[in-house]
Amino acid sequence: MRKISLTIANQGPSELVKEVEKGESFVITRGGCPIAKLAPHRADEMANLEWASA
């Protein structure tokens, strides 16, 4: 899983999504601290009712 700053993520969100479609995952950081994860969707997550209702 690669780390990427929020600033960089905001400069090329569609490029990040293309990488995620290929299977890459990212941890997005602000000031060096992790704030979010961008990862491919997994079909088994739909079995989790909380995920499905979101």
PDB file of N, CA, C and O in Angstrom, chain B, residues numbered from 101:
ATOM      1  N   MET B 101       0.849  -1.167   0.000  1.00  0.00           N
ATOM      2  CA  MET B 101       0.000   0.000   0.000  1.00  0.00           C
ATOM      3  C   MET B 101       0.901   1.238   0.000  1.00  0.00           C
ATOM      4  O   MET B 101       1.782   1.382   0.848  1.00  0.00           O
ATOM      5  N   ARG B 102       0.665   2.112  -0.951  1.00  0.00           N
ATOM      6  CA  ARG B 102       1.491   3.306  -1.084  1.00  0.00           C
ATOM      7  C   ARG B 102       0.899   4.466  -0.287  1.00  0.00           C
ATOM      8  O   ARG B 102      -0.319   4.584  -0.153  1.00  0.00           O
ATOM      9  N   LYS B 103       1.770   5.313   0.236  1.00  0.00           N
ATOM     10  CA  LYS B 103       1.347   6.531   0.918  1.00  0.00           C
ATOM     11  C   LYS B 103       1.424   7.689  -0.060  1.00  0.00           C
ATOM     12  O   LYS B 103       2.358   7.787  -0.855  1.00  0.00           O
ATOM     13  N   ILE B 104       0.424   8.572   0.010  1.00  0.00           N
ATOM     14  CA  ILE B 104       0.384   9.735  -0.862  1.00  0.00           C
ATOM     15  C   ILE B 104      -0.228  10.898  -0.085  1.00  0.00           C
ATOM     16  O   ILE B 104      -1.194  10.714   0.655  1.00  0.00           O
ATOM     17  N   SER B 105       0.329  12.086  -0.254  1.00  0.00           N
ATOM     18  CA  SER B 105      -0.187  13.241   0.470  1.00  0.00           C
ATOM     19  C   SER B 105      -1.525  13.681  -0.116  1.00  0.00           C
ATOM     20  O   SER B 105      -1.803  13.440  -1.291  1.00  0.00           O
ATOM     21  N   LEU B 106      -2.341  14.317   0.692  1.00  0.00           N
ATOM     22  CA  LEU B 106      -3.626  14.829   0.247  1.00  0.00           C
ATOM     23  C   LEU B 106      -3.444  15.832  -0.893  1.00  0.00           C
ATOM     24  O   LEU B 106      -4.240  15.862  -1.831  1.00  0.00           O
ATOM     25  N   THR B 107      -2.411  16.638  -0.811  1.00  0.00           N
ATOM     26  CA  THR B 107      -2.133  17.613  -1.871  1.00  0.00           C
ATOM     27  C   THR B 107      -1.926  16.914  -3.205  1.00  0.00           C
ATOM     28  O   THR B 107      -2.501  17.321  -4.215  1.00  0.00           O
ATOM     29  N   ILE B 108      -1.120  15.878  -3.217  1.00  0.00           N
ATOM     30  CA  ILE B 108      -0.862  15.127  -4.448  1.00  0.00           C
ATOM     31  C   ILE B 108      -2.132  14.410  -4.907  1.00  0.00           C
ATOM     32  O   ILE B 108      -2.429  14.379  -6.101  1.00  0.00           O
ATOM     33  N   ALA B 109      -2.876  13.839  -3.975  1.00  0.00           N
ATOM     34  CA  ALA B 109      -4.117  13.139  -4.324  1.00  0.00           C
ATOM     35  C   ALA B 109      -5.108  14.089  -4.987  1.00  0.00           C
ATOM     36  O   ALA B 109      -5.811  13.703  -5.922  1.00  0.00           O
ATOM     37  N   ASN B 110      -5.166  15.317  -4.512  1.00  0.00           N
ATOM     38  CA  ASN B 110      -6.080  16.306  -5.090  1.00  0.00           C
ATOM     39  C   ASN B 110      -5.648  16.768  -6.475  1.00  0.00           C
ATOM     40  O   ASN B 110      -6.476  17.263  -7.240  1.00  0.00           O
ATOM     41  N   GLN B 111      -4.397  16.621  -6.808  1.00  0.00           N
ATOM     42  CA  GLN B 111      -3.900  17.066  -8.112  1.00  0.00           C
ATOM     43  C   GLN B 111      -4.228  16.083  -9.227  1.00  0.00           C
ATOM     44  O   GLN B 111      -4.246  16.467 -10.397  1.00  0.00           O
ATOM     45  N   GLY B 112      -4.483  14.844  -8.895  1.00  0.00           N
ATOM     46  CA  GLY B 112      -4.750  13.846  -9.934  1.00  0.00           C
ATOM     47  C   GLY B 112      -5.667  12.738  -9.480  1.00  0.00           C
ATOM     48  O   GLY B 112      -5.280  11.571  -9.530  1.00  0.00           O
ATOM     49  N   PRO B 113      -6.887  13.062  -9.031  1.00  0.00           N
ATOM     50  CA  PRO B 113      -7.763  12.011  -8.505  1.00  0.00           C
ATOM     51  C   PRO B 113      -8.130  10.949  -9.539  1.00  0.00           C
ATOM     52  O   PRO B 113      -8.240   9.774  -9.187  1.00  0.00           O
ATOM     53  N   SER B 114      -8.321  11.326 -10.797  1.00  0.00           N
ATOM     54  CA  SER B 114      -8.690  10.319 -11.791  1.00  0.00           C
ATOM     55  C   SER B 114      -7.537   9.351 -12.048  1.00  0.00           C
ATOM     56  O   SER B 114      -7.767   8.174 -12.327  1.00  0.00           O
ATOM     57  N   GLU B 115      -6.300   9.837 -11.956  1.00  0.00           N
ATOM     58  CA  GLU B 115      -5.146   8.943 -12.113  1.00  0.00           C
ATOM     59  C   GLU B 115      -5.077   7.957 -10.950  1.00  0.00           C
ATOM     60  O   GLU B 115      -4.746   6.787 -11.142  1.00  0.00           O
ATOM     61  N   LEU B 116      -5.389   8.427  -9.749  1.00  0.00           N
ATOM     62  CA  LEU B 116      -5.408   7.526  -8.592  1.00  0.00           C
ATOM     63  C   LEU B 116      -6.460   6.437  -8.778  1.00  0.00           C
ATOM     64  O   LEU B 116      -6.208   5.266  -8.498  1.00  0.00           O
ATOM     65  N   VAL B 117      -7.637   6.830  -9.251  1.00  0.00           N
ATOM     66  CA  VAL B 117      -8.709   5.855  -9.456  1.00  0.00           C
ATOM     67  C   VAL B 117      -8.290   4.817 -10.497  1.00  0.00           C
ATOM     68  O   VAL B 117      -8.591   3.634 -10.340  1.00  0.00           O
ATOM     69  N   LYS B 118      -7.609   5.237 -11.543  1.00  0.00           N
ATOM     70  CA  LYS B 118      -7.118   4.280 -12.542  1.00  0.00           C
ATOM     71  C   LYS B 118      -6.177   3.267 -11.904  1.00  0.00           C
ATOM     72  O   LYS B 118      -6.232   2.079 -12.219  1.00  0.00           O
ATOM     73  N   GLU B 119      -5.310   3.738 -11.006  1.00  0.00           N
ATOM     74  CA  GLU B 119      -4.394   2.835 -10.308  1.00  0.00           C
ATOM     75  C   GLU B 119      -5.160   1.876  -9.397  1.00  0.00           C
ATOM     76  O   GLU B 119      -4.812   0.700  -9.299  1.00  0.00           O
ATOM     77  N   VAL B 120      -6.196   2.376  -8.735  1.00  0.00           N
ATOM     78  CA  VAL B 120      -7.013   1.534  -7.857  1.00  0.00           C
ATOM     79  C   VAL B 120      -7.725   0.463  -8.682  1.00  0.00           C
ATOM     80  O   VAL B 120      -7.836  -0.685  -8.252  1.00  0.00           O
ATOM     81  N   GLU B 121      -8.203   0.835  -9.854  1.00  0.00           N
ATOM     82  CA  GLU B 121      -8.849  -0.151 -10.729  1.00  0.00           C
ATOM     83  C   GLU B 121      -7.896  -1.280 -11.099  1.00  0.00           C
ATOM     84  O   GLU B 121      -8.330  -2.402 -11.359  1.00  0.00           O
ATOM     85  N   LYS B 122      -6.607  -0.988 -11.121  1.00  0.00           N
ATOM     86  CA  LYS B 122      -5.595  -2.004 -11.426  1.00  0.00           C
ATOM     87  C   LYS B 122      -5.211  -2.824 -10.196  1.00  0.00           C
ATOM     88  O   LYS B 122      -4.439  -3.777 -10.301  1.00  0.00           O
ATOM     89  N   GLY B 123      -5.757  -2.452  -9.012  1.00  0.00           N
ATOM     90  CA  GLY B 123      -5.493  -3.220  -7.796  1.00  0.00           C
ATOM     91  C   GLY B 123      -4.631  -2.512  -6.768  1.00  0.00           C
ATOM     92  O   GLY B 123      -4.404  -3.051  -5.684  1.00  0.00           O
ATOM     93  N   GLU B 124      -4.146  -1.321  -7.077  1.00  0.00           N
ATOM     94  CA  GLU B 124      -3.291  -0.570  -6.145  1.00  0.00           C
ATOM     95  C   GLU B 124      -4.137   0.017  -5.008  1.00  0.00           C
ATOM     96  O   GLU B 124      -5.303   0.355  -5.208  1.00  0.00           O
ATOM     97  N   SER B 125      -3.554   0.133  -3.839  1.00  0.00           N
ATOM     98  CA  SER B 125      -4.190   0.778  -2.688  1.00  0.00           C
ATOM     99  C   SER B 125      -3.316   1.924  -2.211  1.00  0.00           C
ATOM    100  O   SER B 125      -2.093   1.875  -2.341  1.00  0.00           O
ATOM    101  N   PHE B 126      -3.941   2.953  -1.662  1.00  0.00           N
ATOM    102  CA  PHE B 126      -3.232   4.131  -1.186  1.00  0.00           C
ATOM    103  C   PHE B 126      -3.695   4.506   0.208  1.00  0.00           C
ATOM    104  O   PHE B 126      -4.870   4.363   0.544  1.00  0.00           O
ATOM    105  N   VAL B 127      -2.757   4.988   1.019  1.00  0.00           N
ATOM    106  CA  VAL B 127      -3.086   5.659   2.266  1.00  0.00           C
ATOM    107  C   VAL B 127      -2.844   7.139   1.999  1.00  0.00           C
ATOM    108  O   VAL B 127      -1.742   7.543   1.627  1.00  0.00           O
ATOM    109  N   ILE B 128      -3.882   7.938   2.193  1.00  0.00           N
ATOM    110  CA  ILE B 128      -3.769   9.373   1.962  1.00  0.00           C
ATOM    111  C   ILE B 128      -3.420  10.029   3.291  1.00  0.00           C
ATOM    112  O   ILE B 128      -4.054   9.777   4.316  1.00  0.00           O
ATOM    113  N   THR B 129      -2.399  10.874   3.249  1.00  0.00           N
ATOM    114  CA  THR B 129      -1.906  11.501   4.475  1.00  0.00           C
ATOM    115  C   THR B 129      -2.052  13.018   4.413  1.00  0.00           C
ATOM    116  O   THR B 129      -2.082  13.614   3.336  1.00  0.00           O
ATOM    117  N   ARG B 130      -2.140  13.621   5.584  1.00  0.00           N
ATOM    118  CA  ARG B 130      -2.101  15.079   5.735  1.00  0.00           C
ATOM    119  C   ARG B 130      -1.084  15.364   6.830  1.00  0.00           C
ATOM    120  O   ARG B 130      -1.224  14.894   7.959  1.00  0.00           O
ATOM    121  N   GLY B 131      -0.082  16.121   6.494  1.00  0.00           N
ATOM    122  CA  GLY B 131       0.966  16.413   7.468  1.00  0.00           C
ATOM    123  C   GLY B 131       1.684  15.155   7.928  1.00  0.00           C
ATOM    124  O   GLY B 131       2.192  15.099   9.047  1.00  0.00           O
ATOM    125  N   GLY B 132       1.725  14.143   7.062  1.00  0.00           N
ATOM    126  CA  GLY B 132       2.397  12.897   7.399  1.00  0.00           C
ATOM    127  C   GLY B 132       1.551  11.907   8.173  1.00  0.00           C
ATOM    128  O   GLY B 132       1.990  10.782   8.412  1.00  0.00           O
ATOM    129  N   CYS B 133       0.337  12.301   8.574  1.00  0.00           N
ATOM    130  CA  CYS B 133      -0.548  11.417   9.337  1.00  0.00           C
ATOM    131  C   CYS B 133      -1.613  10.818   8.426  1.00  0.00           C
ATOM    132  O   CYS B 133      -2.226  11.545   7.644  1.00  0.00           O
ATOM    133  N   PRO B 134      -1.845   9.521   8.508  1.00  0.00           N
ATOM    134  CA  PRO B 134      -2.870   8.890   7.680  1.00  0.00           C
ATOM    135  C   PRO B 134      -4.252   9.449   7.997  1.00  0.00           C
ATOM    136  O   PRO B 134      -4.618   9.601   9.162  1.00  0.00           O
ATOM    137  N   ILE B 135      -5.026   9.759   6.934  1.00  0.00           N
ATOM    138  CA  ILE B 135      -6.390  10.258   7.140  1.00  0.00           C
ATOM    139  C   ILE B 135      -7.435   9.443   6.375  1.00  0.00           C
ATOM    140  O   ILE B 135      -8.616   9.476   6.722  1.00  0.00           O
ATOM    141  N   ALA B 136      -7.011   8.709   5.334  1.00  0.00           N
ATOM    142  CA  ALA B 136      -7.975   7.944   4.540  1.00  0.00           C
ATOM    143  C   ALA B 136      -7.255   6.826   3.799  1.00  0.00           C
ATOM    144  O   ALA B 136      -6.034   6.834   3.641  1.00  0.00           O
ATOM    145  N   LYS B 137      -8.057   5.866   3.350  1.00  0.00           N
ATOM    146  CA  LYS B 137      -7.524   4.778   2.537  1.00  0.00           C
ATOM    147  C   LYS B 137      -8.341   4.714   1.256  1.00  0.00           C
ATOM    148  O   LYS B 137      -9.570   4.772   1.292  1.00  0.00           O
ATOM    149  N   LEU B 138      -7.665   4.595   0.140  1.00  0.00           N
ATOM    150  CA  LEU B 138      -8.305   4.430  -1.158  1.00  0.00           C
ATOM    151  C   LEU B 138      -7.881   3.063  -1.669  1.00  0.00           C
ATOM    152  O   LEU B 138      -6.702   2.828  -1.934  1.00  0.00           O
ATOM    153  N   ALA B 139      -8.851   2.160  -1.807  1.00  0.00           N
ATOM    154  CA  ALA B 139      -8.536   0.782  -2.162  1.00  0.00           C
ATOM    155  C   ALA B 139      -9.638   0.225  -3.057  1.00  0.00           C
ATOM    156  O   ALA B 139     -10.757   0.738  -3.060  1.00  0.00           O
ATOM    157  N   PRO B 140      -9.325  -0.820  -3.815  1.00  0.00           N
ATOM    158  CA  PRO B 140     -10.345  -1.436  -4.660  1.00  0.00           C
ATOM    159  C   PRO B 140     -11.506  -1.973  -3.825  1.00  0.00           C
ATOM    160  O   PRO B 140     -11.324  -2.448  -2.705  1.00  0.00           O
ATOM    161  N   HIS B 141     -12.692  -1.885  -4.397  1.00  0.00           N
ATOM    162  CA  HIS B 141     -13.884  -2.433  -3.752  1.00  0.00           C
ATOM    163  C   HIS B 141     -13.818  -3.950  -3.842  1.00  0.00           C
ATOM    164  O   HIS B 141     -13.455  -4.509  -4.877  1.00  0.00           O
ATOM    165  N   ARG B 142     -14.168  -4.598  -2.761  1.00  0.00           N
ATOM    166  CA  ARG B 142     -14.207  -6.067  -2.754  1.00  0.00           C
ATOM    167  C   ARG B 142     -15.657  -6.499  -2.637  1.00  0.00           C
ATOM    168  O   ARG B 142     -16.394  -5.971  -1.805  1.00  0.00           O
ATOM    169  N   ALA B 143     -16.069  -7.437  -3.448  1.00  0.00           N
ATOM    170  CA  ALA B 143     -17.462  -7.886  -3.483  1.00  0.00           C
ATOM    171  C   ALA B 143     -17.937  -8.420  -2.136  1.00  0.00           C
ATOM    172  O   ALA B 143     -19.112  -8.265  -1.804  1.00  0.00           O
ATOM    173  N   ASP B 144     -17.052  -9.049  -1.342  1.00  0.00           N
ATOM    174  CA  ASP B 144     -17.467  -9.609  -0.058  1.00  0.00           C
ATOM    175  C   ASP B 144     -17.854  -8.529   0.940  1.00  0.00           C
ATOM    176  O   ASP B 144     -18.518  -8.831   1.932  1.00  0.00           O
ATOM    177  N   GLU B 145     -17.461  -7.276   0.711  1.00  0.00           N
ATOM    178  CA  GLU B 145     -17.866  -6.193   1.609  1.00  0.00           C
ATOM    179  C   GLU B 145     -19.369  -5.940   1.517  1.00  0.00           C
ATOM    180  O   GLU B 145     -19.971  -5.446   2.471  1.00  0.00           O
ATOM    181  N   MET B 146     -19.975  -6.272   0.392  1.00  0.00           N
ATOM    182  CA  MET B 146     -21.415  -6.070   0.243  1.00  0.00           C
ATOM    183  C   MET B 146     -22.205  -6.983   1.176  1.00  0.00           C
ATOM    184  O   MET B 146     -23.370  -6.705   1.463  1.00  0.00           O
ATOM    185  N   ALA B 147     -21.603  -8.049   1.647  1.00  0.00           N
ATOM    186  CA  ALA B 147     -22.270  -8.934   2.592  1.00  0.00           C
ATOM    187  C   ALA B 147     -22.425  -8.257   3.955  1.00  0.00           C
ATOM    188  O   ALA B 147     -23.288  -8.641   4.745  1.00  0.00           O
ATOM    189  N   ASN B 148     -21.611  -7.273   4.224  1.00  0.00           N
ATOM    190  CA  ASN B 148     -21.688  -6.527   5.481  1.00  0.00           C
ATOM    191  C   ASN B 148     -22.840  -5.533   5.380  1.00  0.00           C
ATOM    192  O   ASN B 148     -22.783  -4.607   4.571  1.00  0.00           O
ATOM    193  N   LEU B 149     -23.873  -5.709   6.180  1.00  0.00           N
ATOM    194  CA  LEU B 149     -25.067  -4.862   6.074  1.00  0.00           C
ATOM    195  C   LEU B 149     -24.776  -3.388   6.295  1.00  0.00           C
ATOM    196  O   LEU B 149     -25.396  -2.535   5.659  1.00  0.00           O
ATOM    197  N   GLU B 150     -23.849  -3.077   7.179  1.00  0.00           N
ATOM    198  CA  GLU B 150     -23.516  -1.682   7.436  1.00  0.00           C
ATOM    199  C   GLU B 150     -22.936  -1.056   6.165  1.00  0.00           C
ATOM    200  O   GLU B 150     -23.275   0.077   5.823  1.00  0.00           O
ATOM    201  N   TRP B 151     -22.070  -1.781   5.471  1.00  0.00           N
ATOM    202  CA  TRP B 151     -21.486  -1.272   4.221  1.00  0.00           C
ATOM    203  C   TRP B 151     -22.586  -1.088   3.174  1.00  0.00           C
ATOM    204  O   TRP B 151     -22.619  -0.064   2.492  1.00  0.00           O
ATOM    205  N   ALA B 152     -23.474  -2.052   3.041  1.00  0.00           N
ATOM    206  CA  ALA B 152     -24.509  -1.996   2.016  1.00  0.00           C
ATOM    207  C   ALA B 152     -25.484  -0.859   2.246  1.00  0.00           C
ATOM    208  O   ALA B 152     -26.023  -0.307   1.287  1.00  0.00           O
ATOM    209  N   SER B 153     -25.722  -0.498   3.502  1.00  0.00           N
ATOM    210  CA  SER B 153     -26.696   0.559   3.796  1.00  0.00           C
ATOM    211  C   SER B 153     -26.087   1.943   3.719  1.00  0.00           C
ATOM    212  O   SER B 153     -26.813   2.937   3.761  1.00  0.00           O
ATOM    213  N   ALA B 154     -24.766   2.033   3.608  1.00  0.00           N
ATOM    214  CA  ALA B 154     -24.108   3.354   3.572  1.00  0.00           C
ATOM    215  C   ALA B 154     -24.352   4.056   2.257  1.00  0.00           C
ATOM    216  O   ALA B 154     -23.874   5.172   2.055  1.00  0.00           O
TER     217      ALA B 154
END
